[in-house]
Amino acid sequence: MNQLFRLPQIGEAAPIAEPSADFRVPFAQSGAFVCKFIIGEPSDQAVCCGAPVADGKSWCAYHRRVVFEPTRPGRIR
């Protein structure tokens, strides 16, 4: 039996502040539970964001918005 239902419309997301530069660490020294988003150009001296992340995530909430395009209404797959 097929049922038709409407998905809630997704509006503009609440703004998220960019993490402080105080969190930044060299990529080679970044450990678990820190944002791995590389600031600037990737190189052997790369610096990553270093902000705390939720369990199992690679990027903080701010950089996840940079990396992933948010879903727009009418674009259901």
PQR file with spaces between the fields and no chain letter, atoms N, CA, C, O and H, PARSE charges and radii, in Angstrom:
ATOM       1  N    MET     1       0.838   -1.164    0.000 -0.4000 1.5000
ATOM       2  CA   MET     1       0.000    0.000    0.000 -0.0000 2.0000
ATOM       3  C    MET     1       0.892    1.238    0.000  0.5500 1.7000
ATOM       4  O    MET     1       1.718    1.412    0.896 -0.5500 1.4000
ATOM       5  N    ASN     2       0.728    2.080   -0.983 -0.4000 1.5000
ATOM       6  CA   ASN     2       1.502    3.315   -1.066 -0.0000 2.0000
ATOM       7  C    ASN     2       0.754    4.433   -0.372  0.5500 1.7000
ATOM       8  O    ASN     2      -0.455    4.587   -0.541 -0.5500 1.4000
ATOM       9  H    ASN     2       0.056    1.939   -1.711  0.4000 1.0000
ATOM      10  N    GLN     3       1.475    5.205    0.403 -0.4000 1.5000
ATOM      11  CA   GLN     3       0.880    6.350    1.072 -0.0000 2.0000
ATOM      12  C    GLN     3       1.656    7.590    0.687  0.5500 1.7000
ATOM      13  O    GLN     3       2.883    7.571    0.599 -0.5500 1.4000
ATOM      14  H    GLN     3       2.457    5.079    0.541  0.4000 1.0000
ATOM      15  N    LEU     4       0.932    8.661    0.462 -0.4000 1.5000
ATOM      16  CA   LEU     4       1.552    9.928    0.119 -0.0000 2.0000
ATOM      17  C    LEU     4       1.631   10.780    1.376  0.5500 1.7000
ATOM      18  O    LEU     4       0.631   10.950    2.073 -0.5500 1.4000
ATOM      19  H    LEU     4      -0.065    8.677    0.534  0.4000 1.0000
ATOM      20  N    PHE     5       2.783   11.305    1.666 -0.4000 1.5000
ATOM      21  CA   PHE     5       2.923   12.196    2.815 -0.0000 2.0000
ATOM      22  C    PHE     5       3.905   13.288    2.460  0.5500 1.7000
ATOM      23  O    PHE     5       4.737   13.119    1.569 -0.5500 1.4000
ATOM      24  H    PHE     5       3.595   11.167    1.100  0.4000 1.0000
ATOM      25  N    ARG     6       3.812   14.395    3.147 -0.4000 1.5000
ATOM      26  CA   ARG     6       4.687   15.544    2.901 -0.0000 2.0000
ATOM      27  C    ARG     6       5.839   15.544    3.895  0.5500 1.7000
ATOM      28  O    ARG     6       5.664   15.290    5.087 -0.5500 1.4000
ATOM      29  H    ARG     6       3.136   14.533    3.871  0.4000 1.0000
ATOM      30  N    LEU     7       7.001   15.834    3.373 -0.4000 1.5000
ATOM      31  CA   LEU     7       8.158   16.018    4.247 -0.0000 2.0000
ATOM      32  C    LEU     7       8.171   17.461    4.719  0.5500 1.7000
ATOM      33  O    LEU     7       7.782   18.352    3.965 -0.5500 1.4000
ATOM      34  H    LEU     7       7.142   16.040    2.405  0.4000 1.0000
ATOM      35  N    PRO     8       8.602   17.713    5.930 -0.5600 1.5000
ATOM      36  CA   PRO     8       8.656   19.101    6.395  0.2800 2.0000
ATOM      37  C    PRO     8       9.637   19.906    5.534  0.5500 1.7000
ATOM      38  O    PRO     8      10.676   19.395    5.117 -0.5500 1.4000
ATOM      39  N    GLN     9       9.298   21.143    5.283 -0.4000 1.5000
ATOM      40  CA   GLN     9      10.178   22.010    4.510 -0.0000 2.0000
ATOM      41  C    GLN     9      11.380   22.390    5.358  0.5500 1.7000
ATOM      42  O    GLN     9      11.252   22.651    6.554 -0.5500 1.4000
ATOM      43  H    GLN     9       8.453   21.559    5.622  0.4000 1.0000
ATOM      44  N    ILE    10      12.527   22.417    4.741 -0.4000 1.5000
ATOM      45  CA   ILE    10      13.757   22.763    5.443 -0.0000 2.0000
ATOM      46  C    ILE    10      14.066   24.215    5.147  0.5500 1.7000
ATOM      47  O    ILE    10      14.276   24.583    3.992 -0.5500 1.4000
ATOM      48  H    ILE    10      12.631   22.205    3.769  0.4000 1.0000
ATOM      49  N    GLY    11      14.096   25.035    6.167 -0.4000 1.5000
ATOM      50  CA   GLY    11      14.374   26.455    5.994 -0.0000 2.0000
ATOM      51  C    GLY    11      15.855   26.742    6.165  0.5500 1.7000
ATOM      52  O    GLY    11      16.692   25.840    6.126 -0.5500 1.4000
ATOM      53  H    GLY    11      13.925   24.736    7.106  0.4000 1.0000
ATOM      54  N    GLU    12      16.149   27.979    6.348 -0.4000 1.5000
ATOM      55  CA   GLU    12      17.527   28.386    6.586 -0.0000 2.0000
ATOM      56  C    GLU    12      17.988   27.855    7.936  0.5500 1.7000
ATOM      57  O    GLU    12      17.262   27.939    8.927 -0.5500 1.4000
ATOM      58  H    GLU    12      15.469   28.712    6.379  0.4000 1.0000
ATOM      59  N    ALA    13      19.177   27.320    7.965 -0.4000 1.5000
ATOM      60  CA   ALA    13      19.730   26.785    9.203 -0.0000 2.0000
ATOM      61  C    ALA    13      20.253   27.929   10.068  0.5500 1.7000
ATOM      62  O    ALA    13      20.640   28.982    9.562 -0.5500 1.4000
ATOM      63  H    ALA    13      19.766   27.252    7.160  0.4000 1.0000
ATOM      64  N    ALA    14      20.258   27.706   11.353 -0.4000 1.5000
ATOM      65  CA   ALA    14      20.776   28.708   12.283 -0.0000 2.0000
ATOM      66  C    ALA    14      22.276   28.884   12.048  0.5500 1.7000
ATOM      67  O    ALA    14      22.977   27.907   11.783 -0.5500 1.4000
ATOM      68  H    ALA    14      19.944   26.851   11.764  0.4000 1.0000
ATOM      69  N    PRO    15      22.765   30.100   12.141 -0.5600 1.5000
ATOM      70  CA   PRO    15      24.193   30.328   11.927  0.2800 2.0000
ATOM      71  C    PRO    15      25.036   29.667   13.024  0.5500 1.7000
ATOM      72  O    PRO    15      24.628   29.580   14.182 -0.5500 1.4000
ATOM      73  N    ILE    16      26.197   29.216   12.629 -0.4000 1.5000
ATOM      74  CA   ILE    16      27.145   28.604   13.571 -0.0000 2.0000
ATOM      75  C    ILE    16      28.422   29.431   13.520  0.5500 1.7000
ATOM      76  O    ILE    16      28.929   29.726   12.438 -0.5500 1.4000
ATOM      77  H    ILE    16      26.528   29.287   11.688  0.4000 1.0000
ATOM      78  N    ALA    17      28.938   29.802   14.670 -0.4000 1.5000
ATOM      79  CA   ALA    17      30.158   30.616   14.734 -0.0000 2.0000
ATOM      80  C    ALA    17      31.380   29.791   14.335  0.5500 1.7000
ATOM      81  O    ALA    17      31.474   28.602   14.640 -0.5500 1.4000
ATOM      82  H    ALA    17      28.526   29.563   15.549  0.4000 1.0000
ATOM      83  N    GLU    18      32.308   30.447   13.651 -0.4000 1.5000
ATOM      84  CA   GLU    18      33.557   29.783   13.276 -0.0000 2.0000
ATOM      85  C    GLU    18      34.371   29.510   14.540  0.5500 1.7000
ATOM      86  O    GLU    18      34.467   30.373   15.413 -0.5500 1.4000
ATOM      87  H    GLU    18      32.232   31.413   13.403  0.4000 1.0000
ATOM      88  N    PRO    19      34.964   28.305   14.644 -0.5600 1.5000
ATOM      89  CA   PRO    19      35.757   27.983   15.840  0.2800 2.0000
ATOM      90  C    PRO    19      36.962   28.914   16.000  0.5500 1.7000
ATOM      91  O    PRO    19      37.495   29.437   15.022 -0.5500 1.4000
ATOM      92  N    SER    20      37.368   29.102   17.218 -0.4000 1.5000
ATOM      93  CA   SER    20      38.502   29.959   17.545 -0.0000 2.0000
ATOM      94  C    SER    20      39.801   29.411   16.948  0.5500 1.7000
ATOM      95  O    SER    20      39.985   28.199   16.837 -0.5500 1.4000
ATOM      96  H    SER    20      36.935   28.677   18.013  0.4000 1.0000
ATOM      97  N    ALA    21      40.676   30.306   16.575 -0.4000 1.5000
ATOM      98  CA   ALA    21      41.990   29.917   16.054 -0.0000 2.0000
ATOM      99  C    ALA    21      42.854   29.281   17.146  0.5500 1.7000
ATOM     100  O    ALA    21      43.879   28.668   16.847 -0.5500 1.4000
ATOM     101  H    ALA    21      40.526   31.290   16.665  0.4000 1.0000
ATOM     102  N    ASP    22      42.449   29.423   18.399 -0.4000 1.5000
ATOM     103  CA   ASP    22      43.196   28.825   19.513 -0.0000 2.0000
ATOM     104  C    ASP    22      43.182   27.301   19.464  0.5500 1.7000
ATOM     105  O    ASP    22      44.065   26.657   20.031 -0.5500 1.4000
ATOM     106  H    ASP    22      41.616   29.921   18.642  0.4000 1.0000
ATOM     107  N    PHE    23      42.176   26.710   18.782 -0.4000 1.5000
ATOM     108  CA   PHE    23      42.077   25.256   18.688 -0.0000 2.0000
ATOM     109  C    PHE    23      43.048   24.659   17.659  0.5500 1.7000
ATOM     110  O    PHE    23      43.347   23.467   17.719 -0.5500 1.4000
ATOM     111  H    PHE    23      41.459   27.233   18.321  0.4000 1.0000
ATOM     112  N    ARG    24      43.534   25.460   16.734 -0.4000 1.5000
ATOM     113  CA   ARG    24      44.312   24.937   15.599 -0.0000 2.0000
ATOM     114  C    ARG    24      45.564   24.191   16.040  0.5500 1.7000
ATOM     115  O    ARG    24      46.289   24.601   16.946 -0.5500 1.4000
ATOM     116  H    ARG    24      43.292   26.429   16.686  0.4000 1.0000
ATOM     117  N    VAL    25      45.780   23.064   15.345 -0.4000 1.5000
ATOM     118  CA   VAL    25      46.936   22.215   15.629 -0.0000 2.0000
ATOM     119  C    VAL    25      47.500   21.697   14.316  0.5500 1.7000
ATOM     120  O    VAL    25      46.771   21.619   13.327 -0.5500 1.4000
ATOM     121  H    VAL    25      45.191   22.731   14.609  0.4000 1.0000
ATOM     122  N    PRO    26      48.788   21.338   14.280 -0.5600 1.5000
ATOM     123  CA   PRO    26      49.321   20.699   13.079  0.2800 2.0000
ATOM     124  C    PRO    26      48.566   19.399   12.802  0.5500 1.7000
ATOM     125  O    PRO    26      48.252   18.652   13.728 -0.5500 1.4000
ATOM     126  N    PHE    27      48.280   19.133   11.542 -0.4000 1.5000
ATOM     127  CA   PHE    27      47.495   17.962   11.182 -0.0000 2.0000
ATOM     128  C    PHE    27      48.127   16.680   11.709  0.5500 1.7000
ATOM     129  O    PHE    27      47.420   15.787   12.177 -0.5500 1.4000
ATOM     130  H    PHE    27      48.535   19.740   10.789  0.4000 1.0000
ATOM     131  N    ALA    28      49.435   16.584   11.638 -0.4000 1.5000
ATOM     132  CA   ALA    28      50.131   15.379   12.098 -0.0000 2.0000
ATOM     133  C    ALA    28      49.958   15.154   13.604  0.5500 1.7000
ATOM     134  O    ALA    28      50.117   14.028   14.076 -0.5500 1.4000
ATOM     135  H    ALA    28      50.009   17.309   11.259  0.4000 1.0000
ATOM     136  N    GLN    29      49.640   16.191   14.354 -0.4000 1.5000
ATOM     137  CA   GLN    29      49.479   16.070   15.800 -0.0000 2.0000
ATOM     138  C    GLN    29      48.010   16.032   16.236  0.5500 1.7000
ATOM     139  O    GLN    29      47.714   15.945   17.428 -0.5500 1.4000
ATOM     140  H    GLN    29      49.511   17.106   13.971  0.4000 1.0000
ATOM     141  N    SER    30      47.095   16.097   15.266 -0.4000 1.5000
ATOM     142  CA   SER    30      45.670   16.082   15.630 -0.0000 2.0000
ATOM     143  C    SER    30      45.292   14.677   16.079  0.5500 1.7000
ATOM     144  O    SER    30      45.655   13.688   15.441 -0.5500 1.4000
ATOM     145  H    SER    30      47.335   16.168   14.297  0.4000 1.0000
ATOM     146  N    GLY    31      44.575   14.604   17.160 -0.4000 1.5000
ATOM     147  CA   GLY    31      44.172   13.313   17.695 -0.0000 2.0000
ATOM     148  C    GLY    31      42.707   13.033   17.421  0.5500 1.7000
ATOM     149  O    GLY    31      42.095   13.644   16.545 -0.5500 1.4000
ATOM     150  H    GLY    31      44.280   15.407   17.678  0.4000 1.0000
ATOM     151  N    ALA    32      42.159   12.108   18.177 -0.4000 1.5000
ATOM     152  CA   ALA    32      40.747   11.765   18.044 -0.0000 2.0000
ATOM     153  C    ALA    32      39.890   12.897   18.611  0.5500 1.7000
ATOM     154  O    ALA    32      40.339   13.658   19.469 -0.5500 1.4000
ATOM     155  H    ALA    32      42.656   11.612   18.888  0.4000 1.0000
ATOM     156  N    PHE    33      38.666   12.996   18.127 -0.4000 1.5000
ATOM     157  CA   PHE    33      37.669   13.941   18.622 -0.0000 2.0000
ATOM     158  C    PHE    33      38.018   15.400   18.384  0.5500 1.7000
ATOM     159  O    PHE    33      37.563   16.270   19.127 -0.5500 1.4000
ATOM     160  H    PHE    33      38.302   12.378   17.431  0.4000 1.0000
ATOM     161  N    VAL    34      38.827   15.687   17.351 -0.4000 1.5000
ATOM     162  CA   VAL    34      39.075   17.073   16.942 -0.0000 2.0000
ATOM     163  C    VAL    34      38.803   17.203   15.450  0.5500 1.7000
ATOM     164  O    VAL    34      38.947   16.238   14.700 -0.5500 1.4000
ATOM     165  H    VAL    34      39.196   14.980   16.748  0.4000 1.0000
ATOM     166  N    CYS    35      38.410   18.398   15.024 -0.4000 1.5000
ATOM     167  CA   CYS    35      38.079   18.679   13.631 -0.0000 2.0000
ATOM     168  C    CYS    35      39.328   18.563   12.761  0.5500 1.7000
ATOM     169  O    CYS    35      40.365   19.152   13.064 -0.5500 1.4000
ATOM     170  H    CYS    35      38.294   19.182   15.633  0.4000 1.0000
ATOM     171  N    LYS    36      39.215   17.795   11.674 -0.4000 1.5000
ATOM     172  CA   LYS    36      40.343   17.566   10.776 -0.0000 2.0000
ATOM     173  C    LYS    36      40.319   18.468    9.544  0.5500 1.7000
ATOM     174  O    LYS    36      41.089   18.240    8.610 -0.5500 1.4000
ATOM     175  H    LYS    36      38.372   17.317   11.428  0.4000 1.0000
ATOM     176  N    PHE    37      39.450   19.494    9.517 -0.4000 1.5000
ATOM     177  CA   PHE    37      39.370   20.407    8.381 -0.0000 2.0000
ATOM     178  C    PHE    37      40.682   21.164    8.267  0.5500 1.7000
ATOM     179  O    PHE    37      41.116   21.808    9.221 -0.5500 1.4000
ATOM     180  H    PHE    37      38.825   19.678   10.276  0.4000 1.0000
ATOM     181  N    ILE    38      41.316   21.089    7.098 -0.4000 1.5000
ATOM     182  CA   ILE    38      42.616   21.734    6.898 -0.0000 2.0000
ATOM     183  C    ILE    38      42.411   23.208    6.584  0.5500 1.7000
ATOM     184  O    ILE    38      41.671   23.564    5.667 -0.5500 1.4000
ATOM     185  H    ILE    38      40.963   20.566    6.323  0.4000 1.0000
ATOM     186  N    ILE    39      43.075   24.056    7.353 -0.4000 1.5000
ATOM     187  CA   ILE    39      43.014   25.500    7.173 -0.0000 2.0000
ATOM     188  C    ILE    39      44.109   25.899    6.189  0.5500 1.7000
ATOM     189  O    ILE    39      45.278   25.580    6.404 -0.5500 1.4000
ATOM     190  H    ILE    39      43.677   23.766    8.098  0.4000 1.0000
ATOM     191  N    GLY    40      43.745   26.585    5.124 -0.4000 1.5000
ATOM     192  CA   GLY    40      44.713   27.005    4.121 -0.0000 2.0000
ATOM     193  C    GLY    40      44.989   25.899    3.122  0.5500 1.7000
ATOM     194  O    GLY    40      44.145   25.030    2.904 -0.5500 1.4000
ATOM     195  H    GLY    40      42.794   26.843    4.950  0.4000 1.0000
ATOM     196  N    GLU    41      46.137   25.924    2.527 -0.4000 1.5000
ATOM     197  CA   GLU    41      46.525   24.949    1.511 -0.0000 2.0000
ATOM     198  C    GLU    41      47.105   23.690    2.154  0.5500 1.7000
ATOM     199  O    GLU    41      47.914   23.780    3.077 -0.5500 1.4000
ATOM     200  H    GLU    41      46.823   26.630    2.703  0.4000 1.0000
ATOM     201  N    PRO    42      46.694   22.515    1.670 -0.5600 1.5000
ATOM     202  CA   PRO    42      47.284   21.271    2.186  0.2800 2.0000
ATOM     203  C    PRO    42      48.776   21.200    1.836  0.5500 1.7000
ATOM     204  O    PRO    42      49.178   21.490    0.709 -0.5500 1.4000
ATOM     205  N    SER    43      49.558   20.821    2.792 -0.4000 1.5000
ATOM     206  CA   SER    43      51.001   20.646    2.582 -0.0000 2.0000
ATOM     207  C    SER    43      51.520   19.736    3.686  0.5500 1.7000
ATOM     208  O    SER    43      50.746   19.238    4.504 -0.5500 1.4000
ATOM     209  H    SER    43      49.232   20.585    3.707  0.4000 1.0000
ATOM     210  N    ASP    44      52.831   19.520    3.707 -0.4000 1.5000
ATOM     211  CA   ASP    44      53.391   18.694    4.773 -0.0000 2.0000
ATOM     212  C    ASP    44      53.384   19.434    6.118  0.5500 1.7000
ATOM     213  O    ASP    44      53.634   18.825    7.158 -0.5500 1.4000
ATOM     214  H    ASP    44      53.459   19.925    3.043  0.4000 1.0000
ATOM     215  N    GLN    45      53.098   20.749    6.103 -0.4000 1.5000
ATOM     216  CA   GLN    45      52.991   21.544    7.327 -0.0000 2.0000
ATOM     217  C    GLN    45      51.544   21.970    7.577  0.5500 1.7000
ATOM     218  O    GLN    45      51.305   23.015    8.182 -0.5500 1.4000
ATOM     219  H    GLN    45      52.894   21.244    5.258  0.4000 1.0000
ATOM     220  N    ALA    46      50.577   21.170    7.119 -0.4000 1.5000
ATOM     221  CA   ALA    46      49.161   21.520    7.197 -0.0000 2.0000
ATOM     222  C    ALA    46      48.706   21.726    8.636  0.5500 1.7000
ATOM     223  O    ALA    46      49.161   21.039    9.551 -0.5500 1.4000
ATOM     224  H    ALA    46      50.771   20.320    6.628  0.4000 1.0000
ATOM     225  N    VAL    47      47.807   22.678    8.821 -0.4000 1.5000
ATOM     226  CA   VAL    47      47.210   22.969   10.119 -0.0000 2.0000
ATOM     227  C    VAL    47      45.722   22.679   10.008  0.5500 1.7000
ATOM     228  O    VAL    47      45.078   23.101    9.048 -0.5500 1.4000
ATOM     229  H    VAL    47      47.438   23.237    8.078  0.4000 1.0000
ATOM     230  N    CYS    48      45.171   21.962   10.985 -0.4000 1.5000
ATOM     231  CA   CYS    48      43.740   21.674   10.953 -0.0000 2.0000
ATOM     232  C    CYS    48      43.025   22.472   12.033  0.5500 1.7000
ATOM     233  O    CYS    48      43.649   23.002   12.953 -0.5500 1.4000
ATOM     234  H    CYS    48      45.695   21.620   11.765  0.4000 1.0000
ATOM     235  N    CYS    49      41.709   22.547   11.905 -0.4000 1.5000
ATOM     236  CA   CYS    49      40.861   23.348   12.786 -0.0000 2.0000
ATOM     237  C    CYS    49      41.085   22.985   14.253  0.5500 1.7000
ATOM     238  O    CYS    49      41.360   23.868   15.064 -0.5500 1.4000
ATOM     239  H    CYS    49      41.202   22.116   11.158  0.4000 1.0000
ATOM     240  N    GLY    50      40.973   21.710   14.609 -0.4000 1.5000
ATOM     241  CA   GLY    50      41.236   21.262   15.965 -0.0000 2.0000
ATOM     242  C    GLY    50      40.106   21.469   16.962  0.5500 1.7000
ATOM     243  O    GLY    50      40.251   21.105   18.129 -0.5500 1.4000
ATOM     244  H    GLY    50      40.749   20.992   13.950  0.4000 1.0000
ATOM     245  N    ALA    51      38.977   22.046   16.533 -0.4000 1.5000
ATOM     246  CA   ALA    51      37.845   22.245   17.447 -0.0000 2.0000
ATOM     247  C    ALA    51      37.265   20.889   17.852  0.5500 1.7000
ATOM     248  O    ALA    51      37.356   19.930   17.085 -0.5500 1.4000
ATOM     249  H    ALA    51      38.859   22.341   15.585  0.4000 1.0000
ATOM     250  N    PRO    52      36.678   20.797   19.031 -0.5600 1.5000
ATOM     251  CA   PRO    52      36.072   19.524   19.463  0.2800 2.0000
ATOM     252  C    PRO    52      34.941   19.104   18.520  0.5500 1.7000
ATOM     253  O    PRO    52      34.218   19.950   17.995 -0.5500 1.4000
ATOM     254  N    VAL    53      34.796   17.800   18.311 -0.4000 1.5000
ATOM     255  CA   VAL    53      33.744   17.253   17.446 -0.0000 2.0000
ATOM     256  C    VAL    53      32.930   16.213   18.193  0.5500 1.7000
ATOM     257  O    VAL    53      33.358   15.675   19.214 -0.5500 1.4000
ATOM     258  H    VAL    53      35.384   17.113   18.737  0.4000 1.0000
ATOM     259  N    ALA    54      31.740   15.941   17.656 -0.4000 1.5000
ATOM     260  CA   ALA    54      30.891   14.880   18.218 -0.0000 2.0000
ATOM     261  C    ALA    54      31.534   13.528   17.907  0.5500 1.7000
ATOM     262  O    ALA    54      32.302   13.403   16.952 -0.5500 1.4000
ATOM     263  H    ALA    54      31.392   16.378   16.827  0.4000 1.0000
ATOM     264  N    ASP    55      31.225   12.553   18.691 -0.4000 1.5000
ATOM     265  CA   ASP    55      31.782   11.204   18.545 -0.0000 2.0000
ATOM     266  C    ASP    55      31.601   10.681   17.116  0.5500 1.7000
ATOM     267  O    ASP    55      30.487   10.656   16.593 -0.5500 1.4000
ATOM     268  H    ASP    55      30.602   12.655   19.466  0.4000 1.0000
ATOM     269  N    GLY    56      32.687   10.271   16.504 -0.4000 1.5000
ATOM     270  CA   GLY    56      32.641    9.671   15.183 -0.0000 2.0000
ATOM     271  C    GLY    56      32.639   10.640   14.026  0.5500 1.7000
ATOM     272  O    GLY    56      32.570   10.198   12.879 -0.5500 1.4000
ATOM     273  H    GLY    56      33.592   10.291   16.928  0.4000 1.0000
ATOM     274  N    LYS    57      32.709   11.917   14.257 -0.4000 1.5000
ATOM     275  CA   LYS    57      32.701   12.914   13.185 -0.0000 2.0000
ATOM     276  C    LYS    57      34.127   13.322   12.842  0.5500 1.7000
ATOM     277  O    LYS    57      35.030   13.245   13.675 -0.5500 1.4000
ATOM     278  H    LYS    57      32.765   12.276   15.188  0.4000 1.0000
ATOM     279  N    SER    58      34.312   13.766   11.580 -0.4000 1.5000
ATOM     280  CA   SER    58      35.627   14.226   11.147 -0.0000 2.0000
ATOM     281  C    SER    58      35.769   15.736   11.230  0.5500 1.7000
ATOM     282  O    SER    58      36.878   16.258   11.343 -0.5500 1.4000
ATOM     283  H    SER    58      33.579   13.829   10.903  0.4000 1.0000
ATOM     284  N    TRP    59      34.623   16.446   11.173 -0.4000 1.5000
ATOM     285  CA   TRP    59      34.654   17.899   11.160 -0.0000 2.0000
ATOM     286  C    TRP    59      33.713   18.456   12.224  0.5500 1.7000
ATOM     287  O    TRP    59      32.732   17.813   12.597 -0.5500 1.4000
ATOM     288  H    TRP    59      33.722   16.022   11.081  0.4000 1.0000
ATOM     289  N    CYS    60      34.021   19.653   12.706 -0.4000 1.5000
ATOM     290  CA   CYS    60      33.136   20.339   13.641 -0.0000 2.0000
ATOM     291  C    CYS    60      31.882   20.787   12.883  0.5500 1.7000
ATOM     292  O    CYS    60      31.837   20.719   11.655 -0.5500 1.4000
ATOM     293  H    CYS    60      34.818   20.175   12.403  0.4000 1.0000
ATOM     294  N    ALA    61      30.874   21.239   13.615 -0.4000 1.5000
ATOM     295  CA   ALA    61      29.607   21.639   12.993 -0.0000 2.0000
ATOM     296  C    ALA    61      29.814   22.743   11.955  0.5500 1.7000
ATOM     297  O    ALA    61      29.176   22.724   10.902 -0.5500 1.4000
ATOM     298  H    ALA    61      30.911   21.294   14.613  0.4000 1.0000
ATOM     299  N    TYR    62      30.688   23.694   12.235 -0.4000 1.5000
ATOM     300  CA   TYR    62      30.946   24.799   11.305 -0.0000 2.0000
ATOM     301  C    TYR    62      31.523   24.276    9.990  0.5500 1.7000
ATOM     302  O    TYR    62      31.050   24.651    8.917 -0.5500 1.4000
ATOM     303  H    TYR    62      31.206   23.710   13.090  0.4000 1.0000
ATOM     304  N    HIS    63      32.528   23.425   10.061 -0.4000 1.5000
ATOM     305  CA   HIS    63      33.179   22.943    8.841 -0.0000 2.0000
ATOM     306  C    HIS    63      32.364   21.871    8.115  0.5500 1.7000
ATOM     307  O    HIS    63      32.537   21.691    6.909 -0.5500 1.4000
ATOM     308  H    HIS    63      32.912   23.120   10.933  0.4000 1.0000
ATOM     309  N    ARG    64      31.477   21.152    8.820 -0.4000 1.5000
ATOM     310  CA   ARG    64      30.563   20.235    8.134 -0.0000 2.0000
ATOM     311  C    ARG    64      29.666   21.020    7.189  0.5500 1.7000
ATOM     312  O    ARG    64      29.337   20.539    6.105 -0.5500 1.4000
ATOM     313  H    ARG    64      31.336   21.298    9.800  0.4000 1.0000
ATOM     314  N    ARG    65      29.265   22.230    7.590 -0.4000 1.5000
ATOM     315  CA   ARG    65      28.451   23.073    6.700 -0.0000 2.0000
ATOM     316  C    ARG    65      29.246   23.533    5.489  0.5500 1.7000
ATOM     317  O    ARG    65      28.676   23.747    4.419 -0.5500 1.4000
ATOM     318  H    ARG    65      29.532   22.622    8.471  0.4000 1.0000
ATOM     319  N    VAL    66      30.553   23.687    5.644 -0.4000 1.5000
ATOM     320  CA   VAL    66      31.398   24.065    4.509 -0.0000 2.0000
ATOM     321  C    VAL    66      31.548   22.877    3.554  0.5500 1.7000
ATOM     322  O    VAL    66      31.499   23.049    2.336 -0.5500 1.4000
ATOM     323  H    VAL    66      31.016   23.512    6.513  0.4000 1.0000
ATOM     324  N    VAL    67      31.728   21.683    4.102 -0.4000 1.5000
ATOM     325  CA   VAL    67      31.999   20.489    3.312 -0.0000 2.0000
ATOM     326  C    VAL    67      30.749   19.937    2.642  0.5500 1.7000
ATOM     327  O    VAL    67      30.794   19.557    1.472 -0.5500 1.4000
ATOM     328  H    VAL    67      31.768   21.543    5.091  0.4000 1.0000
ATOM     329  N    PHE    68      29.633   19.887    3.364 -0.4000 1.5000
ATOM     330  CA   PHE    68      28.407   19.291    2.837 -0.0000 2.0000
ATOM     331  C    PHE    68      27.397   20.357    2.462  0.5500 1.7000
ATOM     332  O    PHE    68      27.179   21.308    3.212 -0.5500 1.4000
ATOM     333  H    PHE    68      29.595   20.195    4.315  0.4000 1.0000
ATOM     334  N    GLU    69      26.778   20.196    1.297 -0.4000 1.5000
ATOM     335  CA   GLU    69      25.740   21.115    0.847 -0.0000 2.0000
ATOM     336  C    GLU    69      24.440   20.759    1.561  0.5500 1.7000
ATOM     337  O    GLU    69      24.035   19.597    1.551 -0.5500 1.4000
ATOM     338  H    GLU    69      26.955   19.423    0.688  0.4000 1.0000
ATOM     339  N    PRO    70      23.772   21.745    2.184 -0.5600 1.5000
ATOM     340  CA   PRO    70      22.519   21.432    2.875  0.2800 2.0000
ATOM     341  C    PRO    70      21.421   21.037    1.887  0.5500 1.7000
ATOM     342  O    PRO    70      21.437   21.458    0.731 -0.5500 1.4000
ATOM     343  N    THR    71      20.485   20.239    2.342 -0.4000 1.5000
ATOM     344  CA   THR    71      19.367   19.815    1.517 -0.0000 2.0000
ATOM     345  C    THR    71      18.443   21.002    1.278  0.5500 1.7000
ATOM     346  O    THR    71      18.116   21.746    2.203 -0.5500 1.4000
ATOM     347  H    THR    71      20.472   19.896    3.281  0.4000 1.0000
ATOM     348  N    ARG    72      18.028   21.170    0.027 -0.4000 1.5000
ATOM     349  CA   ARG    72      17.108   22.251   -0.315 -0.0000 2.0000
ATOM     350  C    ARG    72      15.721   21.679   -0.555  0.5500 1.7000
ATOM     351  O    ARG    72      15.586   20.550   -1.029 -0.5500 1.4000
ATOM     352  H    ARG    72      18.293   20.566   -0.724  0.4000 1.0000
ATOM     353  N    PRO    73      14.689   22.451   -0.231 -0.5600 1.5000
ATOM     354  CA   PRO    73      13.321   21.978   -0.498  0.2800 2.0000
ATOM     355  C    PRO    73      13.139   21.652   -1.974  0.5500 1.7000
ATOM     356  O    PRO    73      13.651   22.351   -2.849 -0.5500 1.4000
ATOM     357  N    GLY    74      12.407   20.584   -2.231 -0.4000 1.5000
ATOM     358  CA   GLY    74      12.151   20.189   -3.613 -0.0000 2.0000
ATOM     359  C    GLY    74      13.241   19.350   -4.226  0.5500 1.7000
ATOM     360  O    GLY    74      13.151   18.985   -5.398 -0.5500 1.4000
ATOM     361  H    GLY    74      11.991   20.016   -1.521  0.4000 1.0000
ATOM     362  N    ARG    75      14.253   19.039   -3.478 -0.4000 1.5000
ATOM     363  CA   ARG    75      15.377   18.271   -3.982 -0.0000 2.0000
ATOM     364  C    ARG    75      15.447   16.944   -3.239  0.5500 1.7000
ATOM     365  O    ARG    75      16.416   16.669   -2.531 -0.5500 1.4000
ATOM     366  H    ARG    75      14.326   19.335   -2.525  0.4000 1.0000
ATOM     367  N    ILE    76      14.436   16.143   -3.402 -0.4000 1.5000
ATOM     368  CA   ILE    76      14.354   14.865   -2.699 -0.0000 2.0000
ATOM     369  C    ILE    76      14.818   13.772   -3.640  0.5500 1.7000
ATOM     370  O    ILE    76      14.421   13.738   -4.805 -0.5500 1.4000
ATOM     371  H    ILE    76      13.649   16.366   -3.977  0.4000 1.0000
ATOM     372  N    ARG    77      15.643   12.894   -3.147 -0.4000 1.5000
ATOM     373  CA   ARG    77      16.170   11.803   -3.984 -0.0000 2.0000
ATOM     374  C    ARG    77      15.597   10.494   -3.537  0.5500 1.7000
ATOM     375  O    ARG    77      15.913    9.452   -4.112 -0.5500 1.4000
ATOM     376  H    ARG    77      15.966   12.922   -2.201  0.4000 1.0000
